[in-house]
């Protein structure tokens, strides 16, 4: 992963062998708590969704991602390092509490720079439409999986924050509305 300022990213990962990584409510809550601690100080969150066996985040990177630090033999931007800490801390605690060992998540977290993808697909969609499609895709994950029939019924996404069904949010709602062209 490498995050650069003024870019929008879709970050996602899945449980190793598609196993569930969030089983009970406290798993979802703990993951979000760690996300807030390790990732949100370094970028803006536009949308998120946690499913039982995977997660999605839509992020906006700004100049805070330029504060590169050495981690062992690697130079990591703070967003990459935040996700590294998030996943390793969560997996460590999950393994202890569930009497298991080994990898919990797939080894490589996927990161798509939506600015680059929007540019590649510019003959089909405007950049704003491309961002909006990703935003909606993330929020409709539970509906597409058949877990709920309405995105508002899935409490583990930012959809409720955008519809006034949840107070407080880790999302920069104003920025997301501007980027995605929402009113």
Backbone torsions as a table, in degrees:
resi	resn	phi	psi	omega
1	UNK	NA	141.2	173.8
2	UNK	-147.4	117.7	-178.8
3	UNK	-103.8	136.2	-179.6
4	UNK	-123.9	148.2	-177.8
5	UNK	-59.6	151.2	176.5
6	UNK	63.8	29.4	175.7
7	UNK	-122.5	153.0	178.9
8	UNK	-111.6	135.8	-173.7
9	UNK	-128.4	147.5	169.0
10	UNK	-109.7	116.4	-177.6
11	UNK	-114.1	131.3	179.8
12	UNK	-152.9	156.3	175.0
13	UNK	-155.5	165.9	-174.3
14	UNK	-133.5	155.8	174.0
15	UNK	-60.1	142.5	177.3
16	UNK	-56.0	133.4	-176.5
17	UNK	56.9	29.4	179.6
18	UNK	60.0	22.2	179.7
19	UNK	-73.1	155.9	176.5
20	UNK	-68.2	135.2	176.8
21	UNK	-113.0	-14.0	174.9
22	UNK	-126.1	116.0	-175.5
23	UNK	-110.5	-50.7	-178.9
24	UNK	-113.7	165.4	-178.7
25	UNK	-53.1	-39.7	-177.0
26	UNK	-65.9	-24.0	174.7
27	UNK	-66.9	-47.5	178.1
28	UNK	-59.5	-47.4	-178.2
29	UNK	-62.8	-43.2	-179.9
30	UNK	-64.0	-42.4	178.2
31	UNK	-60.5	-44.9	179.0
32	UNK	-65.5	-36.9	176.2
33	UNK	-61.5	-45.7	178.1
34	UNK	-65.6	-39.8	177.2
35	UNK	-58.2	-46.5	-179.7
36	UNK	-61.4	-37.8	-179.2
37	UNK	-73.4	-45.2	-170.6
38	UNK	-95.2	-27.9	-172.8
39	UNK	-109.5	-45.6	-173.0
40	UNK	-60.7	-25.7	176.4
41	UNK	-68.1	-10.1	-171.1
42	UNK	-115.1	-4.2	-179.3
43	UNK	-164.4	175.5	177.2
44	UNK	-103.6	133.3	176.7
45	UNK	-91.1	129.2	179.7
46	UNK	-102.9	-35.1	179.5
47	UNK	-160.9	155.6	177.0
48	UNK	-155.7	157.2	173.3
49	UNK	-154.6	130.1	173.7
50	UNK	-109.0	126.1	175.4
51	UNK	-110.0	171.9	-177.1
52	UNK	-60.5	-35.8	-176.3
53	UNK	-118.2	9.3	177.7
54	UNK	-163.8	174.3	177.9
55	UNK	-142.9	160.1	176.1
56	UNK	-137.7	140.1	171.0
57	UNK	-136.5	140.3	171.7
58	UNK	-112.3	122.1	-172.2
59	UNK	-125.1	153.3	170.3
60	UNK	-116.5	120.8	179.1
61	UNK	-93.3	135.7	175.9
62	UNK	-122.0	-162.2	-175.4
63	UNK	-63.7	-16.4	177.7
64	UNK	-62.3	-23.9	-178.5
65	UNK	-76.0	-5.5	-180.0
66	UNK	-83.2	-9.9	-177.2
67	UNK	-78.4	71.2	-175.5
68	UNK	-70.0	138.2	179.5
69	UNK	-130.7	152.3	178.1
70	UNK	-84.0	130.0	175.4
71	UNK	-125.7	99.6	-173.9
72	UNK	64.8	-125.3	179.5
73	UNK	-92.1	6.2	-176.1
74	UNK	-110.8	148.7	168.9
75	UNK	-102.0	117.5	-176.0
76	UNK	-120.8	139.6	170.9
77	UNK	-72.8	159.3	-173.6
78	UNK	-67.0	-25.6	177.9
79	UNK	-72.0	-46.3	176.7
80	UNK	-58.9	-46.5	179.5
81	UNK	-64.3	-36.2	177.1
82	UNK	-61.9	-43.9	177.4
83	UNK	-66.7	-36.5	177.3
84	UNK	-60.6	-46.8	179.5
85	UNK	-66.2	-42.7	179.2
86	UNK	-56.0	-54.2	-174.9
87	UNK	-69.5	-39.6	-179.1
88	UNK	-70.4	-41.1	178.7
89	UNK	-65.3	-46.3	179.8
90	UNK	-61.8	-47.0	-178.8
91	UNK	-62.3	-41.1	179.2
92	UNK	-59.5	-49.6	-179.7
93	UNK	-67.0	-41.4	178.9
94	UNK	-59.6	-45.3	-179.4
95	UNK	-63.2	-42.4	178.9
96	UNK	-62.6	-49.4	-175.6
97	UNK	-69.6	-22.3	-178.0
98	UNK	-110.7	14.6	175.3
99	UNK	50.3	51.2	-179.5
100	UNK	-136.6	169.3	177.0
101	UNK	-140.2	169.4	177.3
102	UNK	96.6	-178.5	-176.6
103	UNK	-67.8	133.3	176.0
104	UNK	-94.8	-40.9	-179.3
105	UNK	-106.6	160.2	172.7
106	UNK	-60.0	148.3	-173.4
107	UNK	-60.1	-35.5	-176.1
108	UNK	-113.2	116.1	172.6
109	UNK	-72.1	133.7	-177.9
110	UNK	-86.4	137.0	178.5
111	UNK	-133.7	121.2	176.5
112	UNK	-112.9	124.6	174.4
113	UNK	-80.6	108.3	-175.7
114	UNK	-68.0	-27.7	176.5
115	UNK	-60.5	-45.4	179.7
116	UNK	-66.6	-42.4	179.6
117	UNK	-65.0	-40.7	179.1
118	UNK	-63.9	-38.6	178.4
119	UNK	-65.0	-42.3	179.2
120	UNK	-64.7	-32.1	-177.0
121	UNK	-103.1	18.8	-173.4
122	UNK	-62.7	-21.6	178.2
123	UNK	-76.8	-13.3	179.6
124	UNK	-105.8	-40.1	-175.9
125	UNK	-138.8	149.9	170.6
126	UNK	-72.6	161.5	178.0
127	UNK	-58.0	-43.3	-179.2
128	UNK	-61.7	-40.7	177.0
129	UNK	-64.6	-38.2	179.1
130	UNK	-64.0	-43.7	177.4
131	UNK	-62.7	-43.1	-179.8
132	UNK	-63.5	-39.7	177.3
133	UNK	-60.9	-42.9	178.5
134	UNK	-65.8	-43.7	177.3
135	UNK	-55.0	-49.2	179.8
136	UNK	-68.6	-39.4	177.7
137	UNK	-56.6	-46.6	-179.7
138	UNK	-61.3	-45.4	-177.2
139	UNK	-71.7	-23.1	-178.0
140	UNK	-96.0	8.5	-177.4
141	UNK	-55.9	-47.0	-177.4
142	UNK	-69.1	-31.4	176.8
143	UNK	-69.4	-47.4	179.4
144	UNK	-61.0	-31.9	179.5
145	UNK	-80.9	-6.6	179.1
146	UNK	78.7	15.5	179.9
147	UNK	-78.4	-38.5	177.5
148	UNK	-134.7	163.5	177.6
149	UNK	-98.9	-16.0	179.6
150	UNK	-132.6	132.9	-178.2
151	UNK	-57.2	-28.8	179.2
152	UNK	-67.1	-18.6	-179.4
153	UNK	-82.2	-12.9	179.5
154	UNK	-95.1	110.7	-173.9
155	UNK	-79.7	-6.2	-176.7
156	UNK	-101.7	42.4	172.1
157	UNK	-145.6	168.5	179.7
158	UNK	-82.5	0.2	-179.2
159	UNK	-52.4	-44.7	-178.5
160	UNK	-62.2	-32.4	178.7
161	UNK	-65.1	-35.4	-178.3
162	UNK	-80.5	-11.4	-178.3
163	UNK	-115.9	16.3	176.2
164	UNK	68.7	19.9	-178.5
165	UNK	-96.8	-2.4	179.4
166	UNK	-142.3	134.2	174.6
167	UNK	-92.7	143.5	-176.7
168	UNK	76.8	142.1	-177.9
169	UNK	-158.0	148.9	172.2
170	UNK	-85.9	-3.4	-179.1
171	UNK	-89.5	146.7	169.4
172	UNK	-89.0	88.4	-172.6
173	UNK	-63.5	-41.9	-179.4
174	UNK	-60.9	-46.4	179.5
175	UNK	-64.6	-43.2	180.0
176	UNK	-61.2	-42.8	178.7
177	UNK	-63.0	-38.6	179.0
178	UNK	-67.0	-47.1	-177.5
179	UNK	-65.5	-40.4	-174.8
180	UNK	-92.1	-4.1	179.4
181	UNK	73.0	29.4	178.9
182	UNK	-85.5	147.8	178.7
183	UNK	-99.4	NA	NA
